[in-house]
Amino acid sequence: MSETSVSGALLLVRIVVAGVALATLAAVLFAVGAIAISKAHGLMLVDVLTAPIALVVYGGPPLLAVGLAVRARTAAAAAVAAGLTSLLAGGLVTLGGAPWRFASWQGGVADVQTGLLLGTLLGAWPLTLLGTALWRPLNREED
């Protein structure tokens, strides 16, 4: 494998997209943790034992978006990573899972949790798989 140089603009896009994807990951995990603690009225053993599963289910799409952004070698691949990250962040805000909506969760925590679960399983994961499938051929550099 040959080492390829990355242009300054592409490097900046990769860093920004990876940062947004990491922020989305943090927001998702905050929402899931805060909802679990609110429902149980404190931290319980079952929450600790199911935390790795929640990390994979809820945090998987943003983590994969980080990977796509960091490993993008072409502008088209970076654009796919940016689009996927934008959709994931927008979906989180649309579903009411953004951290600034924390005060509104107190009334209907179960509704927010159900919305996040359905949004993740029916929206985030399929979009991530589609984005990854599009990203792979676009990330190949011509020799």
DSSP file (Angstrom, degrees, kcal/mol; ACC not computed):
  #  RESIDUE AA STRUCTURE BP1 BP2  ACC     N-H-->O    O-->H-N    N-H-->O    O-->H-N    TCO  KAPPA ALPHA  PHI   PSI    X-CA   Y-CA   Z-CA
    1    1 A M              0   0    0      0, 0.0     2,-0.3     0, 0.0     0, 0.0   0.000 360.0 360.0 360.0 135.9    0.0    0.0    0.0
    2    2 A S        -     0   0    0      1,-0.0     2,-0.5     0, 0.0     0, 0.0  -0.727 360.0-116.5 -96.5 147.3    1.3    3.4   -0.9
    3    3 A E        -     0   0    0     -2,-0.3     2,-0.4     1,-0.0    -1,-0.0  -0.688  32.5-154.9 -81.0 126.5    0.9    6.4    1.5
    4    4 A T        -     0   0    0     -2,-0.5     2,-0.3     0, 0.0    -1,-0.0  -0.804  10.4-127.3-105.7 145.8   -1.3    9.0   -0.1
    5    5 A S        -     0   0    0     -2,-0.4     2,-0.4    68,-0.0     0, 0.0  -0.680  19.1-143.5 -89.4 146.2   -1.1   12.7    0.7
    6    6 A V        -     0   0    0     -2,-0.3    68,-0.1    68,-0.0    67,-0.0  -0.913  18.1-118.8-111.8 133.5   -4.3   14.4    1.7
    7    7 A S     >  -     0   0    0     -2,-0.4     4,-2.4     1,-0.1     5,-0.2  -0.246  25.5-113.1 -67.5 159.6   -5.0   18.0    0.6
    8    8 A G  H  > S+     0   0    0      1,-0.2     4,-2.2     2,-0.2     5,-0.1   0.880 115.7  50.2 -61.4 -40.5   -5.5   20.6    3.2
    9    9 A A  H  > S+     0   0    0      2,-0.2     4,-2.3     1,-0.2    -1,-0.2   0.913 111.7  47.7 -66.2 -42.3   -9.2   21.2    2.4
   10   10 A L  H  > S+     0   0    0      1,-0.2     4,-2.6     2,-0.2    -2,-0.2   0.892 110.8  51.9 -66.4 -38.6  -10.0   17.5    2.5
   11   11 A L  H  X S+     0   0    0     -4,-2.4     4,-2.3     2,-0.2    -1,-0.2   0.911 109.5  49.7 -62.9 -42.0   -8.1   17.2    5.8
   12   12 A L  H  X S+     0   0    0     -4,-2.2     4,-2.6     2,-0.2     5,-0.2   0.921 111.2  49.0 -62.9 -44.2  -10.2   20.0    7.3
   13   13 A V  H  X S+     0   0    0     -4,-2.3     4,-2.8     1,-0.2     5,-0.3   0.920 110.8  50.9 -61.2 -43.7  -13.5   18.4    6.1
   14   14 A R  H  X S+     0   0    0     -4,-2.6     4,-2.3     1,-0.2    -1,-0.2   0.915 112.0  46.5 -61.0 -43.0  -12.4   15.1    7.6
   15   15 A I  H  X S+     0   0    0     -4,-2.3     4,-2.2     2,-0.2    -2,-0.2   0.920 114.3  46.7 -66.5 -44.0  -11.6   16.7   10.9
   16   16 A V  H  X S+     0   0    0     -4,-2.6     4,-2.5     2,-0.2     5,-0.2   0.931 114.2  47.0 -65.1 -45.8  -14.9   18.7   11.0
   17   17 A V  H  X S+     0   0    0     -4,-2.8     4,-2.5     1,-0.2    -1,-0.2   0.912 112.6  49.6 -64.0 -42.3  -17.1   15.8   10.0
   18   18 A A  H  X S+     0   0    0     -4,-2.3     4,-2.3    -5,-0.3    -1,-0.2   0.896 110.9  50.8 -62.9 -39.3  -15.3   13.5   12.6
   19   19 A G  H  X S+     0   0    0     -4,-2.2     4,-2.2     2,-0.2    -2,-0.2   0.913 111.2  46.8 -63.8 -43.5  -15.9   16.1   15.3
   20   20 A V  H  X S+     0   0    0     -4,-2.5     4,-2.4     2,-0.2    -2,-0.2   0.904 112.2  50.9 -65.4 -41.0  -19.6   16.5   14.5
   21   21 A A  H  X S+     0   0    0     -4,-2.5     4,-2.4     2,-0.2    -2,-0.2   0.896 110.5  49.1 -64.1 -39.5  -20.0   12.7   14.4
   22   22 A L  H  X S+     0   0    0     -4,-2.3     4,-2.5     2,-0.2    -1,-0.2   0.887 110.7  50.3 -66.3 -38.4  -18.2   12.4   17.8
   23   23 A A  H  X S+     0   0    0     -4,-2.2     4,-2.3     2,-0.2    -2,-0.2   0.890 110.2  50.3 -65.4 -38.5  -20.5   15.2   19.2
   24   24 A T  H  X S+     0   0    0     -4,-2.4     4,-2.6     2,-0.2    -2,-0.2   0.913 109.7  51.0 -63.9 -42.6  -23.5   13.3   17.8
   25   25 A L  H  X S+     0   0    0     -4,-2.4     4,-2.6     1,-0.2     5,-0.2   0.932 110.7  48.4 -59.2 -46.4  -22.2   10.1   19.5
   26   26 A A  H  X S+     0   0    0     -4,-2.5     4,-2.3     1,-0.2    -2,-0.2   0.899 112.0  49.3 -62.0 -40.9  -21.9   12.0   22.8
   27   27 A A  H  X S+     0   0    0     -4,-2.3     4,-2.5     2,-0.2    -1,-0.2   0.904 111.6  48.7 -65.9 -41.5  -25.4   13.4   22.5
   28   28 A V  H  X S+     0   0    0     -4,-2.6     4,-2.6     2,-0.2     5,-0.2   0.942 113.5  45.9 -63.6 -47.3  -26.9   10.0   21.8
   29   29 A L  H  X S+     0   0    0     -4,-2.6     4,-2.5     1,-0.2     5,-0.2   0.867 111.8  52.1 -67.2 -35.3  -25.2    8.4   24.7
   30   30 A F  H  X S+     0   0    0     -4,-2.3     4,-3.1    -5,-0.2     5,-0.3   0.942 111.2  47.8 -61.1 -47.2  -26.1   11.2   27.0
   31   31 A A  H  X S+     0   0    0     -4,-2.5     4,-2.4    66,-0.2     5,-0.2   0.933 113.5  46.2 -60.6 -47.4  -29.7   10.9   26.0
   32   32 A V  H  X S+     0   0    0     -4,-2.6     4,-2.2     1,-0.2    -1,-0.2   0.921 116.4  45.4 -63.8 -43.5  -29.8    7.1   26.4
   33   33 A G  H  X S+     0   0    0     -4,-2.5     4,-2.4    -5,-0.2    -2,-0.2   0.929 114.0  47.8 -65.2 -45.5  -28.0    7.3   29.8
   34   34 A A  H  X S+     0   0    0     -4,-3.1     4,-2.3     1,-0.2    -2,-0.2   0.883 113.0  48.8 -64.3 -38.7  -30.2   10.2   31.1
   35   35 A I  H  X S+     0   0    0     -4,-2.4     4,-2.6    -5,-0.3    -1,-0.2   0.917 111.0  49.8 -67.5 -42.6  -33.4    8.4   30.0
   36   36 A A  H  X S+     0   0    0     -4,-2.2     4,-1.9    -5,-0.2    -2,-0.2   0.916 113.5  45.9 -62.6 -42.1  -32.3    5.2   31.6
   37   37 A I  H  X>S+     0   0    0     -4,-2.4     5,-2.2     2,-0.2     4,-0.9   0.890 112.9  50.3 -68.2 -38.5  -31.5    7.0   34.9
   38   38 A S  H  <5S+     0   0    0     -4,-2.3     3,-0.3    -5,-0.2    -2,-0.2   0.901 111.1  48.4 -65.9 -40.8  -34.8    8.9   34.8
   39   39 A K  H  <5S+     0   0    0     -4,-2.6    -1,-0.2     1,-0.2    -2,-0.2   0.880 118.5  39.1 -67.0 -37.4  -36.9    5.8   34.2
   40   40 A A  H  <5S-     0   0    0     -4,-1.9    -1,-0.2    -5,-0.2    -2,-0.2   0.511 105.4-126.2 -90.2  -4.9  -35.2    3.9   37.0
   41   41 A H  T  <5S+     0   0    0     -4,-0.9     2,-0.2    -3,-0.3    -3,-0.2   0.894  84.5   5.5  57.5  42.0  -35.0    6.9   39.4
   42   42 A G  S   <S-     0   0    0     -5,-2.2     2,-0.5    -6,-0.2    -2,-0.2  -0.722 106.1 -54.9 139.6 172.5  -31.3    6.3   39.7
   43   43 A L        -     0   0    0     -2,-0.2     2,-0.3     4,-0.0    -6,-0.1  -0.699  55.5-172.4 -85.0 126.9  -28.5    4.1   38.4
   44   44 A M    >>  -     0   0    0     -2,-0.5     4,-1.4     1,-0.1     3,-0.5  -0.743  36.9-108.6-117.2 165.4  -29.3    0.4   38.7
   45   45 A L  H 3> S+     0   0    0     -2,-0.3     4,-2.4     1,-0.2     5,-0.2   0.869 117.0  58.5 -60.9 -38.7  -27.2   -2.7   38.1
   46   46 A V  H 3> S+     0   0    0      1,-0.2     4,-1.9     2,-0.2    -1,-0.2   0.848 102.6  54.6 -62.6 -32.8  -29.2   -3.6   35.0
   47   47 A D  H <> S+     0   0    0     -3,-0.5     4,-0.6     2,-0.2    -1,-0.2   0.890 109.5  46.9 -66.0 -39.0  -28.3   -0.3   33.4
   48   48 A V  H  < S+     0   0    0     -4,-1.4     3,-0.5     1,-0.2    -2,-0.2   0.890 112.9  49.0 -68.8 -39.4  -24.6   -1.0   34.0
   49   49 A L  H  < S+     0   0    0     -4,-2.4     4,-0.3     1,-0.2    -2,-0.2   0.812 114.9  43.8 -72.4 -29.7  -24.9   -4.5   32.5
   50   50 A T  H  X S+     0   0    0     -4,-1.9     4,-2.3    -5,-0.2     3,-0.2   0.465  86.5  95.9 -93.1  -1.3  -26.8   -3.3   29.4
   51   51 A A  H  X S+     0   0    0     -4,-0.6     4,-2.4    -3,-0.5    -1,-0.2   0.890  81.4  52.2 -58.6 -42.6  -24.5   -0.3   28.8
   52   52 A P  H  > S+     0   0    0      0, 0.0     4,-1.8     0, 0.0    -1,-0.2   0.881 110.3  49.3 -62.9 -34.4  -22.3   -2.2   26.2
   53   53 A I  H  > S+     0   0    0     -4,-0.3     4,-2.8    -3,-0.2     5,-0.2   0.922 111.1  49.1 -67.8 -43.0  -25.4   -3.2   24.3
   54   54 A A  H  X>S+     0   0    0     -4,-2.3     4,-2.6     1,-0.2     5,-0.9   0.872 107.6  56.0 -63.3 -36.7  -26.7    0.3   24.3
   55   55 A L  H  X5S+     0   0    0     -4,-2.4     4,-1.1    -5,-0.2     5,-0.3   0.918 112.9  40.9 -61.2 -43.0  -23.3    1.6   23.1
   56   56 A V  H  X5S+     0   0    0     -4,-1.8     4,-1.1     3,-0.2    -2,-0.2   0.937 119.9  43.0 -71.1 -46.9  -23.4   -0.7   20.1
   57   57 A V  H  <5S+     0   0    0     -4,-2.8    -2,-0.2     2,-0.2    -3,-0.2   0.958 130.4  22.5 -66.5 -51.8  -27.1   -0.2   19.3
   58   58 A Y  H  <5S+     0   0    0     -4,-2.6    -3,-0.2    -5,-0.2    -2,-0.2   0.847 129.9  41.8 -87.6 -35.2  -27.3    3.6   19.8
   59   59 A G  H  X<S+     0   0    0     -4,-1.1     4,-2.1    -5,-0.9     5,-0.2   0.604  92.4  84.9 -90.1 -11.9  -23.6    4.6   19.3
   60   60 A G  H  X S+     0   0    0     -4,-1.1     4,-2.7    -5,-0.3     5,-0.2   0.932  87.1  49.7 -58.6 -52.1  -22.8    2.4   16.4
   61   61 A P  H  > S+     0   0    0      0, 0.0     4,-2.1     0, 0.0    -1,-0.2   0.925 113.9  43.9 -58.9 -46.6  -24.0    4.6   13.5
   62   62 A P  H  > S+     0   0    0      0, 0.0     4,-2.1     0, 0.0    -2,-0.2   0.890 113.7  52.2 -65.8 -34.4  -22.1    7.8   14.7
   63   63 A L  H  X S+     0   0    0     -4,-2.1     4,-2.0     2,-0.2    -3,-0.2   0.908 109.9  48.3 -64.9 -40.2  -19.0    5.7   15.4
   64   64 A L  H  X S+     0   0    0     -4,-2.7     4,-2.4     1,-0.2    -1,-0.2   0.876 108.9  54.0 -66.2 -35.9  -19.1    4.3   11.9
   65   65 A A  H  X S+     0   0    0     -4,-2.1     4,-2.3    -5,-0.2    -2,-0.2   0.882 106.1  52.9 -64.5 -37.2  -19.6    7.8   10.6
   66   66 A V  H  X S+     0   0    0     -4,-2.1     4,-2.7     2,-0.2     5,-0.2   0.938 109.6  49.0 -60.4 -46.2  -16.4    8.8   12.5
   67   67 A G  H  X S+     0   0    0     -4,-2.0     4,-2.0     1,-0.2    -2,-0.2   0.894 110.5  49.6 -61.3 -41.4  -14.6    6.0   10.8
   68   68 A L  H  X S+     0   0    0     -4,-2.4     4,-0.5     2,-0.2    -1,-0.2   0.909 113.4  47.1 -63.8 -41.2  -15.8    6.9    7.4
   69   69 A A  H >< S+     0   0    0     -4,-2.3     3,-0.8     1,-0.2    -2,-0.2   0.925 113.1  47.0 -67.0 -44.6  -14.8   10.5    7.9
   70   70 A V  H 3< S+     0   0    0     -4,-2.7    -1,-0.2     1,-0.2    -2,-0.2   0.849 116.7  43.1 -68.5 -34.1  -11.4    9.8    9.2
   71   71 A R  H 3< S+     0   0    0     -4,-2.0    -1,-0.2    -5,-0.2     2,-0.2   0.379  80.9 126.8 -95.6   5.2  -10.5    7.3    6.5
   72   72 A A    <<  +     0   0    0     -3,-0.8   -58,-0.1    -4,-0.5    67,-0.1  -0.455  28.4 174.6 -65.6 127.7  -11.9    9.3    3.5
   73   73 A R        +     0   0    0     -2,-0.2     2,-0.3    66,-0.1    -1,-0.2   0.530  62.4  50.0-109.0 -12.2   -9.3    9.6    0.8
   74   74 A T  S  > S-     0   0    0      1,-0.1     4,-2.0   -64,-0.1     5,-0.2  -0.858  82.4-119.0-124.8 161.2  -11.4   11.4   -1.8
   75   75 A A  H  > S+     0   0    0     -2,-0.3     4,-2.1     1,-0.2     5,-0.1   0.869 114.5  54.3 -65.8 -36.2  -13.7   14.4   -1.7
   76   76 A A  H  > S+     0   0    0     62,-0.2     4,-2.0     2,-0.2    -1,-0.2   0.905 108.5  48.3 -65.7 -40.7  -16.7   12.2   -2.8
   77   77 A A  H  > S+     0   0    0     61,-0.5     4,-2.1     1,-0.2    -1,-0.2   0.892 111.5  50.2 -66.2 -39.2  -16.1    9.8    0.1
   78   78 A A  H  X S+     0   0    0     -4,-2.0     4,-2.5     1,-0.2    -1,-0.2   0.865 108.3  53.8 -65.8 -35.2  -15.8   12.7    2.5
   79   79 A A  H  X S+     0   0    0     -4,-2.1     4,-2.6     2,-0.2    -2,-0.2   0.893 107.8  49.6 -66.4 -39.3  -19.0   14.1    1.2
   80   80 A V  H  X S+     0   0    0     -4,-2.0     4,-2.6     2,-0.2    -2,-0.2   0.923 111.9  48.4 -64.2 -43.5  -20.8   10.8    1.8
   81   81 A A  H  X S+     0   0    0     -4,-2.1     4,-2.4     2,-0.2    -2,-0.2   0.897 112.5  49.0 -62.6 -40.4  -19.4   10.8    5.4
   82   82 A A  H  X S+     0   0    0     -4,-2.5     4,-2.4     2,-0.2    -2,-0.2   0.905 111.8  48.7 -66.1 -41.5  -20.6   14.4    5.9
   83   83 A G  H  X S+     0   0    0     -4,-2.6     4,-2.3     2,-0.2    -2,-0.2   0.919 112.3  48.0 -63.6 -44.2  -24.0   13.6    4.5
   84   84 A L  H  X S+     0   0    0     -4,-2.6     4,-2.4     2,-0.2    -2,-0.2   0.923 112.3  49.2 -62.9 -44.4  -24.4   10.6    6.8
   85   85 A T  H  X S+     0   0    0     -4,-2.4     4,-2.6     1,-0.2     5,-0.2   0.902 110.7  50.9 -62.6 -40.9  -23.2   12.6    9.8
   86   86 A S  H  X S+     0   0    0     -4,-2.4     4,-2.7     1,-0.2    -1,-0.2   0.908 110.8  48.5 -62.8 -42.2  -25.7   15.4    9.0
   87   87 A L  H  X S+     0   0    0     -4,-2.3     4,-2.4     2,-0.2    -2,-0.2   0.896 112.3  48.6 -65.5 -39.9  -28.6   12.9    8.7
   88   88 A L  H  X S+     0   0    0     -4,-2.4     4,-1.9     2,-0.2    -2,-0.2   0.933 114.9  44.2 -66.4 -45.2  -27.7   11.3   12.0
   89   89 A A  H  X S+     0   0    0     -4,-2.6     4,-2.0     2,-0.2    -2,-0.2   0.914 115.1  48.8 -65.7 -42.5  -27.4   14.6   13.8
   90   90 A G  H  X S+     0   0    0     -4,-2.7     4,-2.7    -5,-0.2    -2,-0.2   0.884 109.9  52.2 -64.1 -38.9  -30.6   15.9   12.2
   91   91 A G  H  X S+     0   0    0     -4,-2.4     4,-2.3     2,-0.2    -1,-0.2   0.887 107.4  52.4 -64.5 -38.6  -32.4   12.7   13.1
   92   92 A L  H  <>S+     0   0    0     -4,-1.9     5,-2.5     2,-0.2     6,-0.5   0.919 112.5  44.6 -63.2 -43.4  -31.3   13.0   16.7
   93   93 A V  H ><5S+     0   0    0     -4,-2.0     3,-1.2     4,-0.2     5,-0.2   0.916 112.8  51.9 -66.5 -42.7  -32.7   16.6   16.9
   94   94 A T  H 3<5S+     0   0    0     -4,-2.7    -2,-0.2     1,-0.3    -1,-0.2   0.876 108.1  51.2 -62.2 -38.8  -35.9   15.6   15.1
   95   95 A L  T 3<5S-     0   0    0     -4,-2.3    -1,-0.3    -5,-0.2    -2,-0.2   0.499 117.1-113.1 -78.9  -2.4  -36.6   12.7   17.5
   96   96 A G  T < 5S+     0   0    0     -3,-1.2    -3,-0.2    -4,-0.3    -2,-0.1   0.713  81.4 123.7  81.3  20.8  -36.1   15.0   20.5
   97   97 A G      < +     0   0    0     -5,-2.5   -66,-0.2    -6,-0.2    -4,-0.2   0.353  32.8 120.2 -96.6   6.5  -32.9   13.4   21.7
   98   98 A A  S >  S-     0   0    0     -6,-0.5     3,-2.3    -5,-0.2     4,-0.1  -0.430  73.5-119.2 -70.6 145.6  -30.7   16.4   21.7
   99   99 A P  G >  S+     0   0    0      0, 0.0     3,-1.7     0, 0.0     4,-0.2   0.805 111.0  63.6 -57.3 -31.3  -29.2   17.3   25.1
  100  100 A W  G 3  S+     0   0    0      1,-0.3     3,-0.3     2,-0.1     4,-0.1   0.588  95.6  61.5 -72.1  -7.0  -30.9   20.8   25.2
  101  101 A R  G X> S+     0   0    0     -3,-2.3     3,-0.9     1,-0.2     4,-0.8   0.287  70.8 110.1 -94.7   9.1  -34.3   18.9   25.2
  102  102 A F  H X> S+     0   0    0     -3,-1.7     3,-1.0     1,-0.3     4,-0.6   0.852  71.4  56.1 -54.5 -41.3  -33.4   17.3   28.5
  103  103 A A  H >4 S+     0   0    0     -3,-0.3     3,-0.7     1,-0.3     4,-0.3   0.847 105.0  52.7 -62.9 -34.0  -36.0   19.3   30.5
  104  104 A S  H X> S+     0   0    0     -3,-0.9     4,-0.7     1,-0.2     3,-0.6   0.646  95.6  69.9 -78.3 -13.2  -38.8   18.1   28.2
  105  105 A W  H << S+     0   0    0     -3,-1.0    -1,-0.2    -4,-0.8    -2,-0.2   0.779  79.3  78.4 -71.4 -25.1  -37.9   14.4   28.7
  106  106 A Q  T << S+     0   0    0     -3,-0.7     3,-0.4    -4,-0.6    -1,-0.2   0.818  95.4  45.4 -57.9 -33.4  -39.1   14.5   32.3
  107  107 A G  T <4 S+     0   0    0     -3,-0.6    -1,-0.2    -4,-0.3    -2,-0.2   0.886 129.3  18.5 -78.5 -39.2  -42.8   14.2   31.3
  108  108 A G     X  +     0   0    0     -4,-0.7     4,-1.9    -3,-0.2    -1,-0.2  -0.464  67.0 150.7-133.9  63.3  -42.5   11.5   28.7
  109  109 A V  H  > S+     0   0    0     -3,-0.4     4,-2.5     1,-0.2     5,-0.2   0.887  77.2  53.2 -63.5 -40.0  -39.3    9.6   29.1
  110  110 A A  H  > S+     0   0    0      1,-0.2     4,-2.5     2,-0.2    -1,-0.2   0.876 107.6  51.7 -64.9 -36.7  -40.7    6.3   27.7
  111  111 A D  H  > S+     0   0    0      2,-0.2     4,-2.4     1,-0.2    -1,-0.2   0.909 111.3  46.4 -66.1 -41.9  -41.9    8.1   24.6
  112  112 A V  H  X S+     0   0    0     -4,-1.9     4,-2.6     2,-0.2    -2,-0.2   0.909 112.7  50.4 -66.8 -41.6  -38.5    9.6   23.9
  113  113 A Q  H  X S+     0   0    0     -4,-2.5     4,-2.4     2,-0.2    -2,-0.2   0.917 111.7  47.5 -63.3 -43.1  -36.8    6.3   24.6
  114  114 A T  H  X S+     0   0    0     -4,-2.5     4,-2.8     2,-0.2     5,-0.3   0.916 112.1  50.4 -63.5 -43.0  -39.2    4.5   22.2
  115  115 A G  H  X S+     0   0    0     -4,-2.4     4,-2.7     1,-0.2    -2,-0.2   0.914 111.7  47.5 -61.2 -43.5  -38.7    7.2   19.5
  116  116 A L  H  X S+     0   0    0     -4,-2.6     4,-2.3     2,-0.2    -2,-0.2   0.906 112.7  49.0 -64.8 -41.3  -34.9    6.9   19.8
  117  117 A L  H  X S+     0   0    0     -4,-2.4     4,-2.8     2,-0.2     5,-0.3   0.952 115.5  42.4 -64.2 -48.6  -35.0    3.2   19.6
  118  118 A L  H  X S+     0   0    0     -4,-2.8     4,-2.8     1,-0.2     5,-0.4   0.902 114.8  51.2 -65.1 -40.4  -37.2    3.1   16.6
  119  119 A G  H  X>S+     0   0    0     -4,-2.7     5,-2.4    -5,-0.3     4,-1.3   0.881 113.4  45.6 -62.9 -37.6  -35.3    6.0   15.0
  120  120 A T  I  <>S+     0   0    0     -4,-2.3     5,-2.6     3,-0.2    -2,-0.2   0.947 119.2  38.8 -70.3 -48.9  -32.0    4.1   15.5
  121  121 A L  I  <5S+     0   0    0     -4,-2.8    -2,-0.2    -5,-0.2    -3,-0.2   0.877 128.6  30.6 -72.0 -37.7  -33.2    0.7   14.3
  122  122 A L  I  <5S+     0   0    0     -4,-2.8    -3,-0.2    -5,-0.3    -1,-0.2   0.610 136.0  18.4 -98.9 -13.3  -35.3    1.9   11.4
  123  123 A G  I  X5S+     0   0    0     -4,-1.3     4,-2.2    -5,-0.4    -3,-0.2   0.734 121.5  42.4-120.1 -58.1  -33.4    5.1   10.4
  124  124 A A  I  ><S+     0   0    0     -5,-2.4     4,-2.4     2,-0.2     5,-0.2   0.928 115.8  46.0 -66.5 -47.2  -29.9    5.4   11.6
  125  125 A W  H  ><S+     0   0    0     -5,-2.6     4,-2.5     2,-0.2     5,-0.2   0.945 114.7  45.8 -65.5 -47.6  -28.7    1.8   11.0
  126  126 A P  H  > S+     0   0    0      0, 0.0     4,-2.5     0, 0.0    -1,-0.2   0.916 114.8  48.9 -60.9 -39.9  -30.2    1.5    7.5
  127  127 A L  H  X S+     0   0    0     -4,-2.2     4,-2.9     2,-0.2    -2,-0.2   0.895 111.5  50.0 -64.3 -38.5  -28.8    5.0    6.5
  128  128 A T  H  X S+     0   0    0     -4,-2.4     4,-2.4    -5,-0.2    -1,-0.2   0.911 111.6  47.3 -66.3 -42.1  -25.4    4.0    7.9
  129  129 A L  H  X S+     0   0    0     -4,-2.5     4,-2.1     2,-0.2    -2,-0.2   0.907 114.8  46.5 -65.5 -40.9  -25.3    0.8    6.0
  130  130 A L  H  X S+     0   0    0     -4,-2.5     4,-2.1    -5,-0.2    -2,-0.2   0.922 112.8  49.9 -65.9 -44.1  -26.4    2.6    2.8
  131  131 A G  H  X S+     0   0    0     -4,-2.9     4,-2.5     1,-0.2    -2,-0.2   0.892 110.9  49.5 -61.6 -40.2  -23.8    5.3    3.4
  132  132 A T  H  X S+     0   0    0     -4,-2.4     4,-2.0     2,-0.2    -1,-0.2   0.900 109.4  51.7 -65.8 -40.3  -21.1    2.7    3.9
  133  133 A A  H  < S+     0   0    0     -4,-2.1    -2,-0.2     1,-0.2    -1,-0.2   0.873 114.9  42.6 -64.4 -36.4  -22.0    0.9    0.8
  134  134 A L  H  X S+     0   0    0     -4,-2.1     4,-1.1     1,-0.2    -2,-0.2   0.862 112.2  55.2 -74.0 -36.0  -21.8    4.2   -1.2
  135  135 A W  H  X S+     0   0    0     -4,-2.5     4,-1.5    -5,-0.2    -2,-0.2   0.864  95.5  65.6 -66.7 -39.8  -18.6    5.3    0.5
  136  136 A R  H >< S+     0   0    0     -4,-2.0     3,-0.6     1,-0.2     4,-0.4   0.927 106.6  37.4 -56.2 -54.9  -16.5    2.2   -0.3
  137  137 A P  H >4 S+     0   0    0      0, 0.0     3,-0.8     0, 0.0    -1,-0.2   0.849 116.6  54.1 -68.7 -29.0  -16.4    2.6   -4.1
  138  138 A L  H 3< S+     0   0    0     -4,-1.1   -61,-0.5     1,-0.2   -62,-0.2   0.704 100.5  61.5 -75.1 -18.1  -16.1    6.4   -3.8
  139  139 A N  T << S+     0   0    0     -4,-1.5     2,-0.4    -3,-0.6    -1,-0.2   0.543  79.3 104.1 -85.8  -6.7  -13.1    6.1   -1.5
  140  140 A R    <   -     0   0    0     -3,-0.8     2,-0.3    -4,-0.4   -63,-0.0  -0.630  64.3-145.1 -78.9 126.7  -10.9    4.3   -4.0
  141  141 A E        -     0   0    0     -2,-0.4     2,-0.3   -67,-0.0    -2,-0.1  -0.701  18.0-117.1 -89.1 142.2   -8.3    6.5   -5.5
  142  142 A E              0   0    0     -2,-0.3    -1,-0.0     1,-0.1     0, 0.0  -0.599 360.0 360.0 -77.2 138.7   -7.4    6.0   -9.1
  143  143 A D              0   0    0     -2,-0.3    -1,-0.1     0, 0.0    -2,-0.0   0.456 360.0 360.0 -81.3 360.0   -3.8    5.0   -9.7
